[in-house]
Amino acid sequence: MDTLNPNPRFLTLRRLRCGVLLVLLSTSAACLAPPPPIVVDTPYGAVHAESKAKATEIAGLLKQLAPQVRDLLPGSQEKAIDIWVQNRLQVYRFNTRPESVRGFTLLSDEFHAKRIHLQDSGQSPWYLSHELVHALIGPSWRPLPGILEEGLGDVVAEILNPEYANHIRGHRLLNASAFTDGFFLRLSYREPDSGKNSREWNRIVQTQRMRTAEPIERATLKRLFETSRTRLHDDWDEIPESFYGISWLVTSRIVERRGFRGMHELCLRATREGHAVVPLDWLLEAAEMDFDELTADFLTACFGPGEIRAAASLQSELVSRFAIRSMKPYRDAFRTRRSMFWMMRPTLVLTDGSEVRLRSLPHLMNEIWRHWNATAAPASTD
């Protein structure tokens, strides 16, 4: 991570999806995007937006979330941070950030935030919580591997916004699947036994490996977790979504076991013992995991009912095609497809034995009906 000198140089951007970017700053102020016109002041910073309603909404979130982030994170900074809520995220007039970027934090140097930029639509509590971690984290966190700061932002966001927790967790587990060559989805349903009394049913379980991204080599994973905050974007110009997933997975396991103070203590210990980055074996011990055991079975066991509901919604087309391939052979035994789904009771079965009925997932069911009469595309199975 580079710094902005008093003379014309660099601005540092943190993006919700792609982390830290370095952007050349023009010497002409005319090139910079103007702040949104409506301003609402708070004790934690000023919120600029295109409308009074949006500025007031985000100001309310800032007043709620900023002190909560500080309370959660030891070593955080007591300072105000301004927010620009924009229709199109930009620092410069003619350089708009991609639509996939929901927010970023502009830094004047490594631990001095200039302001947060947020899109004016979407899941603002998640995005703002995440960005406040980048804006308020203090120098005592410096030894944290660069990618783990992104995981820290997401874990804080899910704790402070429980209404988004399942979505965040499901989304990041899907992202992490690139490091495990996917995960297993298990579909259970009742199959009519035509050779016996029609009241008798067999229980069938179909299993399919779900792959949502190209696999990433284990060597890349090790290198990623040994990369400092200052070098992360020297090594990766664009941070893949999968990196955010594995970062969240490791961070969440550490926080579940040791809390934020325990994670912060790893950074303090690294500084005391002269390490530029928290050693990988410390992180894995704290997370109670081993990269050699990072398999599809391991990741599958990380999904609970809430996470699998979110994942099935996010990957509804992939999951719907699996359900259709499994159940379509039985369609002639039923009067309607709806009666078929009612009587066969298709269910997603998790590693711990808990179940989620497909009929309880309206977005997925809509996708199933949309594809029911189409020829399902082939997919790999194990």
C-alpha positions in Angstrom: 0.0 0.0 0.0 1.6 3.3 -1.1 0.9 6.7 0.5 -0.1 10.1 -0.7 2.7 12.6 -0.4 2.0 16.3 -0.1 3.1 16.7 -3.7 1.0 15.1 -6.5 1.1 11.3 -6.2 -1.2 8.5 -5.2 -4.6 7.9 -3.7 -5.3 4.5 -2.2 -8.7 2.9 -2.8 -10.3 0.0 -0.9 -13.0 -1.7 -2.8 -15.5 -4.0 -1.2 -14.9 -6.6 -4.0 -11.3 -5.8 -5.1 -9.5 -4.4 -2.1 -6.8 -1.8 -2.4 -6.1 0.0 -5.7 -3.5 2.7 -6.4 -4.8 5.5 -8.6 -2.7 8.3 -10.1 -3.8 11.7 -8.8 -3.9 14.5 -11.3 -2.4 17.8 -10.4 -5.5 19.5 -11.7 -8.3 19.8 -9.1 -10.7 20.1 -12.1 -10.2 16.4 -12.8 -11.6 15.4 -9.4 -15.2 14.5 -9.0 -17.2 17.0 -6.9 -18.8 16.0 -3.7 -22.5 15.2 -3.8 -24.5 18.4 -3.0 -26.5 17.4 0.1 -24.6 17.3 3.4 -25.7 15.9 6.8 -23.2 16.4 9.7 -22.8 13.8 12.4 -20.3 13.5 15.3 -18.6 10.7 13.3 -18.2 12.6 10.0 -20.2 14.4 7.3 -22.3 12.4 4.8 -22.6 13.8 1.3 -25.4 12.5 -1.0 -27.5 13.4 -4.0 -30.7 13.6 -1.9 -31.7 14.6 1.6 -33.3 11.3 2.2 -30.2 9.3 1.3 -27.9 11.5 3.2 -30.1 11.2 6.3 -30.3 7.4 5.9 -26.5 6.9 5.7 -25.9 9.5 8.5 -28.2 7.4 10.7 -26.2 4.2 9.8 -22.9 6.1 10.4 -24.0 7.2 13.9 -25.0 3.6 14.7 -22.1 1.7 13.1 -19.0 3.8 13.7 -19.1 3.5 17.6 -20.0 -0.2 17.2 -17.0 -0.9 15.0 -14.7 0.9 17.4 -16.1 -1.1 20.3 -15.6 -4.4 18.5 -12.1 -3.8 17.3 -9.2 -3.2 19.7 -6.6 -0.8 18.3 -9.2 1.1 16.3 -8.9 4.9 15.9 -11.1 7.6 17.4 -11.6 9.9 14.4 -14.3 11.2 12.1 -14.6 9.9 8.5 -16.6 11.6 5.8 -18.8 9.6 3.4 -19.7 10.3 -0.2 -22.8 8.5 -1.4 -22.6 8.4 -5.2 -24.8 7.1 -8.1 -21.5 6.2 -9.8 -18.5 5.6 -7.6 -15.7 7.8 -8.7 -12.7 9.9 -7.5 -12.3 11.5 -10.9 -14.9 13.0 -13.2 -14.2 10.6 -16.0 -13.1 7.5 -14.2 -16.1 5.6 -12.8 -15.6 2.4 -10.8 -17.2 -0.8 -12.1 -20.8 -1.5 -10.9 -19.6 -4.6 -9.0 -17.7 -2.3 -6.7 -20.1 -1.2 -3.9 -17.7 0.9 -1.8 -14.1 1.9 -1.2 -12.1 3.8 1.3 -9.8 6.6 0.1 -6.6 6.8 2.2 -4.1 9.7 2.5 -1.6 7.2 3.9 -1.6 3.7 5.3 -3.7 4.4 8.4 -5.3 7.8 7.6 -8.6 7.6 5.8 -9.6 10.6 3.8 -13.2 9.4 3.1 -15.5 6.5 2.3 -17.3 6.2 -1.0 -20.5 4.2 -1.1 -23.0 3.4 -3.9 -26.4 4.8 -3.2 -28.1 1.5 -3.7 -27.7 -2.0 -2.4 -26.9 -3.4 1.1 -25.6 -0.2 2.7 -25.3 -1.5 6.3 -23.0 -4.3 5.0 -20.9 -2.0 2.8 -20.6 0.7 5.3 -19.6 -1.6 8.2 -17.0 -3.2 6.0 -15.5 0.1 4.9 -15.5 1.5 8.4 -13.1 -1.3 9.4 -10.7 -0.1 6.7 -11.2 3.5 7.8 -10.8 3.0 11.5 -8.3 0.2 11.9 -5.1 1.4 13.6 -1.3 0.8 13.2 -1.2 -1.9 15.7 -2.9 -4.1 13.1 -0.1 -3.6 10.6 1.3 -7.2 10.8 -2.1 -8.6 9.7 -1.8 -10.2 6.2 -3.3 -7.8 3.7 -6.1 -10.1 2.6 -7.3 -10.8 6.2 -8.3 -7.1 6.6 -11.0 -7.8 4.0 -12.1 -10.8 6.0 -12.1 -8.7 9.1 -14.4 -6.2 7.4 -16.9 -8.9 6.4 -16.9 -10.6 9.9 -17.6 -7.2 11.5 -20.3 -6.5 9.0 -22.1 -9.8 9.7 -21.9 -9.3 13.5 -23.3 -5.7 13.4 -26.0 -6.5 10.8 -27.5 -9.9 11.6 -30.1 -9.4 8.9 -27.3 -9.7 6.4 -25.3 -12.4 8.2 -26.5 -15.4 6.2 -26.1 -13.6 2.9 -22.5 -12.6 3.8 -21.6 -16.0 5.0 -23.2 -17.9 2.1 -21.6 -15.5 -0.4 -18.2 -15.8 1.1 -18.4 -19.6 1.4 -19.2 -19.8 -2.4 -16.2 -17.5 -3.0 -14.0 -19.8 -0.9 -14.9 -22.9 -2.9 -12.3 -22.0 -5.5 -9.7 -23.2 -2.9 -11.5 -26.5 -2.3 -12.5 -27.4 -5.9 -16.1 -26.8 -5.1 -18.4 -28.2 -2.4 -21.0 -31.0 -2.3 -24.7 -30.3 -2.6 -27.0 -33.2 -1.4 -30.6 -33.4 -2.6 -32.9 -35.8 -0.9 -36.4 -36.7 -2.1 -39.0 -39.5 -1.8 -39.2 -41.8 -4.8 -42.5 -43.7 -5.5 -41.8 -47.4 -5.7 -43.9 -48.6 -8.6 -43.2 -52.3 -7.7 -44.9 -52.0 -4.3 -47.9 -50.4 -2.8 -48.2 -46.8 -4.0 -48.2 -45.6 -0.4 -44.6 -46.8 0.0 -41.7 -44.5 -0.9 -38.0 -44.9 -1.2 -35.7 -42.2 0.1 -33.1 -41.1 -2.5 -30.1 -38.9 -2.0 -28.3 -37.4 -5.0 -24.9 -35.7 -4.5 -23.3 -33.3 -6.8 -20.0 -31.3 -6.6 -20.8 -27.7 -7.2 -18.1 -25.7 -8.9 -18.5 -22.0 -9.2 -15.0 -21.0 -10.0 -11.7 -22.3 -11.4 -9.7 -24.1 -8.7 -6.8 -22.1 -7.2 -3.5 -23.8 -6.4 -2.5 -24.4 -2.8 0.8 -22.6 -3.4 -1.2 -19.4 -4.2 -3.1 -19.8 -1.0 0.1 -20.0 1.1 1.6 -17.1 -0.7 -1.5 -15.0 -0.2 -1.5 -15.4 3.6 2.2 -14.5 3.8 1.7 -11.2 1.9 1.7 -8.0 3.9 -0.8 -5.2 3.6 1.8 -3.0 1.8 2.6 -5.7 -0.8 -0.8 -7.2 -1.5 -1.5 -5.0 -4.5 2.0 -5.2 -5.7 1.5 -8.9 -6.2 -2.2 -8.8 -7.3 -3.4 -5.8 -9.3 -7.0 -7.1 -9.0 -8.0 -9.2 -6.0 -10.2 -12.1 -7.1 -13.6 -12.7 -5.4 -12.3 -16.1 -4.2 -9.6 -14.4 -2.1 -12.3 -12.6 -0.1 -14.0 -15.9 0.5 -11.0 -17.7 2.0 -10.1 -14.5 3.9 -13.6 -14.4 5.5 -13.4 -18.2 6.3 -10.1 -18.0 8.1 -11.0 -14.7 9.9 -14.4 -16.0 11.0 -12.9 -19.1 12.5 -10.3 -17.1 14.4 -12.9 -14.7 15.8 -15.2 -17.6 16.7 -12.4 -19.2 18.8 -10.4 -16.2 20.1 -12.5 -13.1 19.5 -11.3 -9.9 17.9 -9.0 -9.4 20.9 -7.3 -12.7 20.2 -6.9 -11.8 16.6 -5.4 -8.4 17.5 -3.1 -10.1 20.0 -1.6 -12.1 17.1 -0.6 -8.8 15.5 0.8 -7.5 18.7 2.8 -10.7 19.3 4.1 -10.6 15.7 5.4 -7.0 16.3 7.0 -7.9 19.6 8.8 -10.9 18.0 9.9 -8.9 15.0 7.7 -10.4 12.3 6.5 -8.1 9.5 3.5 -10.4 9.0 1.7 -12.7 11.4 3.2 -16.2 10.7 1.0 -18.5 8.8 1.2 -21.3 11.4 -0.1 -18.9 14.1 -3.1 -18.1 11.9 -3.9 -21.7 11.1 -3.5 -22.7 14.8 -5.9 -19.9 15.8 -8.4 -20.9 13.1 -8.0 -24.6 14.0 -7.5 -25.5 10.4 -4.9 -27.0 8.0 -4.6 -25.9 4.4 -3.8 -29.5 3.5 -7.3 -30.4 4.8 -9.1 -27.7 2.9 -11.3 -29.9 0.8 -14.8 -29.9 -0.7 -15.9 -32.0 2.3 -14.5 -29.5 4.7 -16.2 -26.6 3.0 -19.5 -28.5 2.7 -19.5 -28.9 6.5 -19.2 -25.1 6.9 -22.7 -24.6 5.5 -25.6 -24.3 7.9 -29.3 -23.9 7.0 -28.9 -20.1 6.7 -25.8 -20.2 4.5 -27.2 -22.9 2.2 -30.4 -20.9 1.7 -28.3 -17.8 0.7 -26.0 -19.9 -1.5 -29.0 -21.6 -3.3 -30.4 -18.1 -4.0 -27.1 -16.7 -5.2 -26.5 -19.8 -7.4 -30.2 -20.5 -8.2 -29.6 -21.5 -11.8 -26.9 -24.0 -11.0 -28.9 -25.5 -8.1 -32.2 -25.5 -10.1 -30.6 -27.5 -12.9 -29.3 -30.1 -10.4 -32.8 -30.4 -9.0 -34.4 -30.7 -12.4 -32.0 -33.4 -13.6 -32.7 -35.4 -10.4 -36.5 -35.2 -10.4 -37.6 -34.8 -14.0 -37.4 -38.6 -14.7 -40.4 -39.0 -12.3 -42.7 -36.3 -13.9 -45.0 -38.8 -15.6 -46.0 -40.3 -12.3 -47.7 -37.1 -11.2 -50.5 -35.0 -12.4 -48.7 -31.7 -12.1 -45.2 -30.7 -11.4 -46.3 -28.9 -8.3 -47.9 -32.0 -6.9 -44.7 -33.8 -7.7 -42.7 -31.4 -5.6 -45.2 -31.5 -2.9 -45.3 -35.3 -2.6 -41.6 -36.0 -3.3 -40.5 -33.4 -0.8 -37.1 -32.5 -2.3 -34.7 -31.3 0.4 -31.2 -30.0 0.7 -29.4 -32.1 3.3 -26.5 -30.7 5.2 -23.5 -32.4 6.8 -24.9 -32.1 10.3 -28.2 -33.7 9.2 -30.3 -30.5 9.1 -32.5 -30.0 6.1 -33.9 -27.2 4.0 -37.0 -27.8 1.8 -36.7 -26.6 -1.7 -40.3 -25.3 -1.4 -39.1 -22.9 1.3 -36.8 -21.2 -1.2 -39.1 -19.1 -3.5 -36.3 -17.7 -5.6 -34.9 -21.1 -6.3 -38.4 -22.5 -7.1 -39.0 -19.7 -9.6 -35.8 -20.7 -11.3 -36.8 -24.3 -11.4 -40.1 -23.5 -13.0 -38.3 -21.3 -15.5 -36.0 -24.1 -16.6 -38.4 -27.0 -16.2 -39.2 -27.4 -19.9 -35.7 -26.6 -21.1 -33.0 -29.2 -21.7 -30.8 -29.1 -18.6 -27.1 -28.4 -19.3 -24.8 -31.2 -18.2 -22.7 -30.7 -15.0 -20.0 -32.6 -13.3 -21.1 -35.1 -10.6 -19.1 -37.1 -8.0 
